[in-house]
Amino acid sequence: MEFDAVKATNATVEWIRQWFEKNGPGCNAIIGISGGKDSSIAAALCAEALGKDRVIGVLMPNDKQSDIDMAQLLVKHLGIQSYTVNIGTTFNALCKELTEAGIELSKDSIINLPPRLRMSTLYAVGQSRNGRVVNTCNLSEDWVGYSTRYGDSAGDFSPMSFFTTAEIRAIGRVLGLPSVLIEKVPTDGLSGMSDEDKLGFTYEVLDRYIRTGEIDDPETKKRIDYLHEKNLFKLRFMDCFKYEG
């Protein structure tokens, strides 16, 4: 079935409105603005649903961010209120404290610490500005675990978790976002590599496999299946022991 971006956009906007009516009447949507397509489109959806005055963007560079102009472009385009909170000093101080405590930080821990600090920042803003935190993940990224648990995978509500990367871009076009934000090459902003370089396959290939089950390269299929199974725990509620005594 061909994806109807207009219908999907309208349905998502209405869902956001209803979610806030039930879970936060009058509250603001708090969203981390990275300058990438996901945060840009999530912010635009919230602005459409709630009005721009109820969307608060938070820019959170880690010392310096080479593409922060994209985040600033999004804020200006939507006309939303924003704050810039630089997490660099906090990140460096925490790394120093961990190292001095005798912990040799792994590469992954260094990469994943900034998104966790950013999520703490978003909740601080949310609790101070009567807000609910927006999760900006999409189906393609979640499928292969391309998110940081308790970092960008956290939030109070998730409007895009069942849309693929291609579908998210189509929604962005319906919302009239600048093409430079919609088509921007996805990166984690942390490792210096694009998402597709790190994953070893393109989102186009992944999206097709998710929606149709079709894939041309058996090795790519094997890798996608491996990543999906390995990272399913990120999509579940925390495993809990229920004592039946």
C-alpha positions as a Markdown table, in Angstrom:
| # | Residue | x | y | z |
|---|---|---|---|---|
| 1 | Met | 0.0 | 0.0 | 0.0 |
| 2 | Glu | 1.4 | 3.4 | -1.0 |
| 3 | Phe | 2.1 | 5.7 | 2.0 |
| 4 | Asp | -0.4 | 8.6 | 2.2 |
| 5 | Ala | 1.7 | 11.3 | 3.8 |
| 6 | Val | -1.1 | 13.8 | 4.1 |
| 7 | Lys | -3.4 | 11.3 | 5.9 |
| 8 | Ala | -0.5 | 10.2 | 8.2 |
| 9 | Thr | 0.4 | 13.8 | 9.1 |
| 10 | Asn | -3.2 | 14.7 | 9.9 |
| 11 | Ala | -3.7 | 11.6 | 12.0 |
| 12 | Thr | -0.4 | 12.2 | 13.9 |
| 13 | Val | -1.3 | 15.8 | 14.6 |
| 14 | Glu | -4.7 | 14.7 | 16.0 |
| 15 | Trp | -3.1 | 12.0 | 18.1 |
| 16 | Ile | -0.7 | 14.5 | 19.7 |
| 17 | Arg | -3.7 | 16.8 | 20.5 |
| 18 | Gln | -5.6 | 14.0 | 22.1 |
| 19 | Trp | -2.6 | 12.8 | 24.0 |
| 20 | Phe | -2.1 | 16.2 | 25.6 |
| 21 | Glu | -5.7 | 16.6 | 26.4 |
| 22 | Lys | -5.5 | 13.4 | 28.4 |
| 23 | Asn | -2.0 | 13.6 | 29.8 |
| 24 | Gly | -1.2 | 17.2 | 30.1 |
| 25 | Pro | -3.9 | 19.8 | 29.3 |
| 26 | Gly | -2.2 | 23.1 | 28.8 |
| 27 | Cys | 1.3 | 21.6 | 29.0 |
| 28 | Asn | 4.1 | 22.4 | 26.7 |
| 29 | Ala | 5.9 | 20.0 | 24.4 |
| 30 | Ile | 9.6 | 19.9 | 25.3 |
| 31 | Ile | 11.9 | 18.7 | 22.5 |
| 32 | Gly | 15.6 | 18.5 | 22.0 |
| 33 | Ile | 16.5 | 20.2 | 18.7 |
| 34 | Ser | 19.6 | 18.6 | 17.0 |
| 35 | Gly | 19.1 | 20.0 | 13.5 |
| 36 | Gly | 18.4 | 16.6 | 12.1 |
| 37 | Lys | 15.2 | 15.5 | 10.4 |
| 38 | Asp | 13.7 | 13.6 | 13.3 |
| 39 | Ser | 13.7 | 16.4 | 15.9 |
| 40 | Ser | 12.8 | 18.9 | 13.2 |
| 41 | Ile | 9.7 | 16.9 | 12.0 |
| 42 | Ala | 8.7 | 16.0 | 15.6 |
| 43 | Ala | 8.8 | 19.7 | 16.5 |
| 44 | Ala | 6.8 | 20.7 | 13.5 |
| 45 | Leu | 4.2 | 18.1 | 14.3 |
| 46 | Cys | 3.9 | 19.4 | 17.8 |
| 47 | Ala | 3.7 | 23.0 | 16.6 |
| 48 | Glu | 0.9 | 22.0 | 14.2 |
| 49 | Ala | -1.0 | 20.1 | 16.9 |
| 50 | Leu | -0.6 | 22.5 | 19.9 |
| 51 | Gly | 0.4 | 25.8 | 18.4 |
| 52 | Lys | 4.0 | 27.2 | 18.3 |
| 53 | Asp | 3.6 | 28.9 | 21.7 |
| 54 | Arg | 3.3 | 25.5 | 23.4 |
| 55 | Val | 6.5 | 24.0 | 21.8 |
| 56 | Ile | 9.8 | 24.6 | 23.5 |
| 57 | Gly | 13.0 | 23.6 | 21.7 |
| 58 | Val | 16.2 | 22.9 | 23.6 |
| 59 | Leu | 19.5 | 23.1 | 21.8 |
| 60 | Met | 22.2 | 21.1 | 23.6 |
| 61 | Pro | 25.7 | 21.3 | 22.0 |
| 62 | Asn | 28.4 | 19.3 | 23.6 |
| 63 | Asp | 31.0 | 22.1 | 23.7 |
| 64 | Lys | 30.9 | 22.9 | 19.9 |
| 65 | Gln | 28.3 | 21.6 | 17.4 |
| 66 | Ser | 29.3 | 22.0 | 13.7 |
| 67 | Asp | 25.7 | 21.9 | 12.4 |
| 68 | Ile | 24.0 | 23.9 | 15.2 |
| 69 | Asp | 23.0 | 26.4 | 12.5 |
| 70 | Met | 20.5 | 23.7 | 11.3 |
| 71 | Ala | 18.9 | 23.6 | 14.8 |
| 72 | Gln | 18.7 | 27.4 | 14.8 |
| 73 | Leu | 17.1 | 27.3 | 11.3 |
| 74 | Leu | 14.4 | 25.0 | 12.6 |
| 75 | Val | 13.6 | 27.1 | 15.6 |
| 76 | Lys | 13.4 | 30.2 | 13.4 |
| 77 | His | 11.3 | 28.5 | 10.8 |
| 78 | Leu | 8.7 | 27.3 | 13.3 |
| 79 | Gly | 8.9 | 30.4 | 15.4 |
| 80 | Ile | 9.1 | 28.4 | 18.6 |
| 81 | Gln | 10.7 | 29.4 | 21.9 |
| 82 | Ser | 14.1 | 27.9 | 22.5 |
| 83 | Tyr | 16.9 | 27.6 | 25.0 |
| 84 | Thr | 20.6 | 26.7 | 24.4 |
| 85 | Val | 22.1 | 24.6 | 27.1 |
| 86 | Asn | 25.7 | 23.6 | 26.5 |
| 87 | Ile | 26.4 | 20.2 | 28.1 |
| 88 | Gly | 30.1 | 20.3 | 27.4 |
| 89 | Thr | 31.3 | 21.4 | 30.8 |
| 90 | Thr | 29.1 | 18.8 | 32.5 |
| 91 | Phe | 30.2 | 16.0 | 30.1 |
| 92 | Asn | 33.9 | 16.8 | 30.6 |
| 93 | Ala | 33.5 | 17.1 | 34.4 |
| 94 | Leu | 31.7 | 13.7 | 34.7 |
| 95 | Cys | 34.2 | 12.0 | 32.4 |
| 96 | Lys | 37.0 | 13.4 | 34.6 |
| 97 | Glu | 35.2 | 12.2 | 37.8 |
| 98 | Leu | 34.7 | 8.7 | 36.4 |
| 99 | Thr | 38.3 | 8.5 | 35.3 |
| 100 | Glu | 39.6 | 9.7 | 38.6 |
| 101 | Ala | 37.4 | 7.1 | 40.3 |
| 102 | Gly | 39.3 | 4.4 | 38.4 |
| 103 | Ile | 36.8 | 3.7 | 35.7 |
| 104 | Glu | 38.4 | 3.3 | 32.2 |
| 105 | Leu | 35.6 | 4.7 | 30.0 |
| 106 | Ser | 34.8 | 2.6 | 26.9 |
| 107 | Lys | 34.2 | 4.2 | 23.5 |
| 108 | Asp | 30.5 | 3.3 | 23.6 |
| 109 | Ser | 30.1 | 4.8 | 27.1 |
| 110 | Ile | 31.7 | 8.1 | 25.9 |
| 111 | Ile | 29.4 | 8.1 | 22.8 |
| 112 | Asn | 26.2 | 7.4 | 24.9 |
| 113 | Leu | 26.8 | 9.7 | 27.8 |
| 114 | Pro | 25.9 | 13.0 | 26.0 |
| 115 | Pro | 22.4 | 11.8 | 24.9 |
| 116 | Arg | 21.8 | 10.7 | 28.5 |
| 117 | Leu | 22.9 | 14.1 | 29.8 |
| 118 | Arg | 20.6 | 15.7 | 27.2 |
| 119 | Met | 17.6 | 13.7 | 28.3 |
| 120 | Ser | 18.3 | 14.8 | 31.9 |
| 121 | Thr | 18.4 | 18.4 | 30.7 |
| 122 | Leu | 15.1 | 18.0 | 28.8 |
| 123 | Tyr | 13.3 | 16.7 | 31.9 |
| 124 | Ala | 14.8 | 19.5 | 34.0 |
| 125 | Val | 13.3 | 22.0 | 31.4 |
| 126 | Gly | 10.0 | 20.0 | 31.3 |
| 127 | Gln | 9.5 | 20.0 | 35.1 |
| 128 | Ser | 10.4 | 23.7 | 35.2 |
| 129 | Arg | 8.3 | 24.8 | 32.2 |
| 130 | Asn | 5.2 | 22.7 | 32.7 |
| 131 | Gly | 6.2 | 20.3 | 29.9 |
| 132 | Arg | 6.0 | 16.8 | 28.5 |
| 133 | Val | 9.2 | 15.5 | 26.8 |
| 134 | Val | 8.9 | 14.4 | 23.1 |
| 135 | Asn | 10.5 | 11.2 | 22.0 |
| 136 | Thr | 11.9 | 11.7 | 18.5 |
| 137 | Cys | 12.7 | 8.1 | 17.5 |
| 138 | Asn | 11.4 | 6.5 | 14.3 |
| 139 | Leu | 10.7 | 2.9 | 13.3 |
| 140 | Ser | 13.8 | 2.4 | 11.2 |
| 141 | Glu | 16.2 | 3.4 | 14.0 |
| 142 | Asp | 14.3 | 1.5 | 16.6 |
| 143 | Trp | 14.2 | -1.6 | 14.4 |
| 144 | Val | 18.0 | -1.9 | 14.6 |
| 145 | Gly | 18.5 | -0.4 | 18.0 |
| 146 | Tyr | 20.0 | 2.8 | 16.7 |
| 147 | Ser | 19.2 | 4.9 | 19.8 |
| 148 | Thr | 20.6 | 5.3 | 23.3 |
| 149 | Arg | 18.6 | 3.7 | 26.1 |
| 150 | Tyr | 17.6 | 6.3 | 28.6 |
| 151 | Gly | 18.9 | 8.9 | 26.1 |
| 152 | Asp | 17.2 | 9.8 | 22.9 |
| 153 | Ser | 15.0 | 6.7 | 23.3 |
| 154 | Ala | 13.3 | 8.1 | 26.4 |
| 155 | Gly | 10.4 | 10.6 | 26.5 |
| 156 | Asp | 6.8 | 10.9 | 27.6 |
| 157 | Phe | 5.2 | 10.3 | 24.2 |
| 158 | Ser | 6.4 | 9.2 | 20.8 |
| 159 | Pro | 4.6 | 10.4 | 17.7 |
| 160 | Met | 6.9 | 8.8 | 15.1 |
| 161 | Ser | 7.8 | 5.4 | 16.4 |
| 162 | Phe | 5.8 | 3.6 | 13.7 |
| 163 | Phe | 7.0 | 5.6 | 10.7 |
| 164 | Thr | 10.1 | 4.6 | 8.7 |
| 165 | Thr | 12.8 | 7.1 | 7.7 |
| 166 | Ala | 11.3 | 7.6 | 4.2 |
| 167 | Glu | 7.8 | 8.1 | 5.7 |
| 168 | Ile | 9.1 | 10.7 | 8.2 |
| 169 | Arg | 10.7 | 12.6 | 5.3 |
| 170 | Ala | 7.4 | 12.6 | 3.4 |
| 171 | Ile | 5.6 | 14.0 | 6.5 |
| 172 | Gly | 8.3 | 16.7 | 6.7 |
| 173 | Arg | 7.5 | 17.7 | 3.2 |
| 174 | Val | 3.8 | 17.9 | 4.0 |
| 175 | Leu | 4.6 | 20.1 | 6.9 |
| 176 | Gly | 6.6 | 22.5 | 4.7 |
| 177 | Leu | 9.9 | 22.1 | 6.4 |
| 178 | Pro | 13.0 | 23.4 | 4.6 |
| 179 | Ser | 14.4 | 20.6 | 2.4 |
| 180 | Val | 17.9 | 21.0 | 4.0 |
| 181 | Leu | 16.4 | 19.7 | 7.2 |
| 182 | Ile | 14.4 | 16.9 | 5.7 |
| 183 | Glu | 17.2 | 15.6 | 3.5 |
| 184 | Lys | 20.1 | 16.1 | 5.9 |
| 185 | Val | 22.3 | 13.1 | 6.1 |
| 186 | Pro | 21.5 | 11.3 | 9.4 |
| 187 | Thr | 24.3 | 11.2 | 12.0 |
| 188 | Asp | 24.4 | 10.6 | 15.7 |
| 189 | Gly | 26.3 | 13.8 | 16.1 |
| 190 | Leu | 28.7 | 12.0 | 18.4 |
| 191 | Ser | 30.9 | 9.5 | 16.5 |
| 192 | Gly | 31.7 | 11.6 | 13.4 |
| 193 | Met | 30.1 | 9.0 | 11.2 |
| 194 | Ser | 26.8 | 8.9 | 9.3 |
| 195 | Asp | 24.1 | 6.5 | 10.5 |
| 196 | Glu | 24.4 | 4.4 | 7.4 |
| 197 | Asp | 28.2 | 4.2 | 7.6 |
| 198 | Lys | 27.9 | 2.8 | 11.1 |
| 199 | Leu | 25.0 | 0.5 | 10.3 |
| 200 | Gly | 26.6 | -0.9 | 7.1 |
| 201 | Phe | 23.4 | -0.5 | 5.0 |
| 202 | Thr | 21.2 | 2.3 | 3.8 |
| 203 | Tyr | 17.9 | 3.4 | 5.3 |
| 204 | Glu | 16.3 | 2.9 | 1.9 |
| 205 | Val | 17.2 | -0.8 | 2.1 |
| 206 | Leu | 16.1 | -1.1 | 5.7 |
| 207 | Asp | 12.8 | 0.7 | 5.1 |
| 208 | Arg | 12.0 | -1.6 | 2.2 |
| 209 | Tyr | 12.8 | -4.7 | 4.3 |
| 210 | Ile | 10.6 | -3.5 | 7.2 |
| 211 | Arg | 7.6 | -2.7 | 5.0 |
| 212 | Thr | 7.8 | -5.5 | 2.4 |
| 213 | Gly | 10.1 | -8.2 | 3.8 |
| 214 | Glu | 12.1 | -7.9 | 0.5 |
| 215 | Ile | 15.9 | -7.5 | 0.5 |
| 216 | Asp | 18.4 | -8.3 | -2.2 |
| 217 | Asp | 21.6 | -9.1 | -0.2 |
| 218 | Pro | 21.5 | -12.1 | 2.1 |
| 219 | Glu | 24.4 | -10.7 | 4.2 |
| 220 | Thr | 22.6 | -7.4 | 4.8 |
| 221 | Lys | 19.4 | -9.3 | 5.8 |
| 222 | Lys | 21.5 | -11.3 | 8.2 |
| 223 | Arg | 23.0 | -8.2 | 9.8 |
| 224 | Ile | 19.6 | -6.4 | 10.0 |
| 225 | Asp | 18.0 | -9.4 | 11.7 |
| 226 | Tyr | 20.9 | -9.7 | 14.1 |
| 227 | Leu | 20.7 | -6.1 | 15.1 |
| 228 | His | 16.9 | -6.3 | 15.5 |
| 229 | Glu | 17.0 | -9.3 | 17.8 |
| 230 | Lys | 20.0 | -8.0 | 19.7 |
| 231 | Asn | 18.3 | -4.7 | 20.5 |
| 232 | Leu | 14.7 | -5.7 | 21.1 |
| 233 | Phe | 15.2 | -5.2 | 24.8 |
| 234 | Lys | 15.4 | -1.4 | 24.2 |
| 235 | Leu | 11.7 | -1.5 | 23.1 |
| 236 | Arg | 10.4 | -3.4 | 26.0 |
| 237 | Phe | 9.4 | -2.2 | 29.4 |
| 238 | Met | 12.2 | -3.1 | 31.9 |
| 239 | Asp | 12.1 | -6.8 | 32.7 |
| 240 | Cys | 10.7 | -7.3 | 36.2 |
| 241 | Phe | 10.5 | -10.2 | 38.6 |
| 242 | Lys | 6.9 | -10.8 | 39.9 |
| 243 | Tyr | 7.0 | -12.8 | 43.1 |
| 244 | Glu | 4.0 | -15.2 | 43.3 |
| 245 | Gly | 4.6 | -16.4 | 46.8 |
